[in-house]
Amino acid sequence: MKIIGLVLALAATPAAAQSLKVEDLCVKVAKHLLMTDNLRTGVVQSFPDLKPPGARLTYSTRDGVEKKDMVDMISCEFANTTAPFGLQRFCLASTCYSAGERNPENKRRFEEVRVLLEREGL
């Protein structure tokens, strides 16, 4: 696992990180949390001008699902709109994850995703 993280960190270039938008990063958050590379997005709403900046989107991990039928949702909040984005909070359905989370398991999931993003330079 450490080798994979190192390869991802080396593959992430500052130029690639700079071109990402908050909605792209929210997709990365979902992929890391759900441990999948197969993520289809439906409706995407981006709020880079709000404090904190963030995004909300519907998604599916199944192939062949039409956007209108995607009901699973994730929302993400970041400290910045460019790298380093500084993940602050994300919510999947009605469960939220953040550094200040009281539930130790949810706090652990937040820290895991945060670390994976940092390894990518995000």
LINDA-V597952 format. One record per backbone hydrogen bond with DSSP energy under -1.0 kcal/mol. CO is the residue of the C=O (numbers start at 1). NH is the residue of the N-H. E is the energy in kcal/mol with one decimal. If there is no record, write none. Layout:
co->[CO,CO]
nh->[NH,NH]
e->[E,E]
This chain:
co->[1,2,3,4,5,6,7,8,13,14,15,21,22,23,24,25,26,27,28,29,30,31,37,40,43,45,47,47,53,54,55,56,57,58,60,66,67,72,73,74,75,76,77,77,85,85,86,89,90,91,92,95,97,98,103,104,105,106,107,108,109,110,111,112,113,114,115,117,118,122]
nh->[5,6,7,8,9,10,11,12,17,18,19,25,26,27,28,29,30,31,32,33,34,36,39,60,58,56,50,54,78,47,76,45,74,42,40,69,70,59,93,57,91,55,88,89,79,80,79,77,97,75,95,92,90,101,107,108,109,110,111,112,113,114,115,116,117,118,119,122,121,85]
e->[-2.2,-2.2,-2.6,-2.5,-2.3,-2.4,-2.1,-1.5,-2.3,-2.4,-1.5,-2.1,-2.0,-1.6,-1.7,-2.3,-2.3,-2.5,-2.6,-2.8,-2.8,-1.9,-1.1,-2.1,-2.1,-3.0,-1.1,-1.2,-2.9,-3.5,-2.9,-3.3,-2.3,-2.9,-3.3,-1.8,-1.4,-2.2,-2.3,-2.6,-2.6,-1.7,-2.7,-1.6,-1.4,-2.5,-1.8,-2.9,-3.0,-2.3,-2.3,-2.7,-2.1,-1.3,-2.4,-2.2,-2.2,-2.1,-2.4,-2.4,-2.2,-2.7,-2.5,-2.2,-2.3,-2.4,-2.2,-2.6,-1.8,-1.5]
